[in-house]
Amino acid sequence: MERSSQERAAGADTAPIAAARAGQPAAGAGPAAAPASGRSRLPDATPWFWITQILTAGVGGTTADVLLRLAGPVLATALALFAAATALVAQFRTDRHTAWVYWPAVTAVSVAGAIAADASHTPGGVSHPVAAGVFGLAAAVTLAGRRTGERAPTACRPLRSRREAFHWATLLTACGLGTALADAAVRGLGHVTACAVLALPAAVPAIGALRFGLRPSAAFWSAYLLIRPLGACCADGMAAPLARGGLGWGAGPVSTLLAVVLAGLIGRLADEQRTAGTPPGPRTPAGPTPPKHPGPARRPPLPGSDEVSVAAQRTAGQAAGGGPRAAPGSRPAARRS
């Protein structure tokens, strides 16, 4: 089965993965190595994928603000971590990508990462640039560990599950980094200018991949880290009061609005996944066109029927030399003089 673009971007074309997809143990793994399933639990990186990622970043930022205001840092962090852990357990229990499982997990992890970033620079905590530096370093360490784990796979755990664990760890650090960068940009530039400034770097990986041959893995993870601040900044601009340069909608209404839009996008992605997973119909085998059916065979006459009597009379007449006899009820032909 064809691999998803996230697996290709993460460098999944290694020998152990190929052996696992073929149902064979990797070289040196021994008989205890369980082959990984050929199906991926991660979606393809289509344009709808990136739009949905931006929405999850916005929902995560505004929902984190609501939870911090209502429950406080400790309880909000505990609730967010519990929701993220529950969603990830459901995600790792699936055997294929399911939109209604993957995207709620992304949203829950986004909320947890945003709460971690917001709670770090509360009064008495660290500043926004320091928080951004800490989460950026954590993201770099996670990506380095991902690459190291792919170079030295072990036979104790399936390689796919370990790679996806690094995927979710990178997502968590990217959410914290995005929230911290968005807050720092808003404080220095304002909401409108900050959104415009953050939108420019988010387009750089796509331009680098399309025009300058940037490696797919570098382009994917660069875009993954750069779109999170953009989504968080835009959502914060809609929720911020007018006095601070925002639209004044409030964090609660913005979270509800973005959640509704996000649910609609997830439904669209689920429909596309369902349509793409429909098995094709039977194919006509190659070769010459088969001849047409000759039609139903003529049923032999039943004994004692009129057809048997007429056939017998005709046969008897021909044997006597009188030629074919007329059927019963027909008029005889006139003789010539």
Secondary structure, DSSP 4 states (H G I P E B T S, - for coil): -PPPHHHHHTT---HHHHHHHTT-PPTTT-TTPPPPPSS-SS----HHHHHHHHHHHHHHHHHHHHHHHHHHHHHHHHHHHHHHHHHHHHHHH-SS--HHHHHHHHHHHHHHHHHHHHHHTSTTS--HHHHHHHHHHHHHHHHHHHHHHHHS--SSS-HHHHHHHHHHHHHHHHHHHHHHHHHHHHHHH-HHHHHHHHHHHHHHHHHHHHHS---HHHHHHHHHHHHHHHHHHHHHHHHS-GGGTS----HHHHHHHHHHHHHHHHHHHHHHHHHHTSPPPPPPPSSSPPPPP--PPPPPPPTTSHHHHHHHHHHHHHHHTS-PPPPTTPPPPPPP-
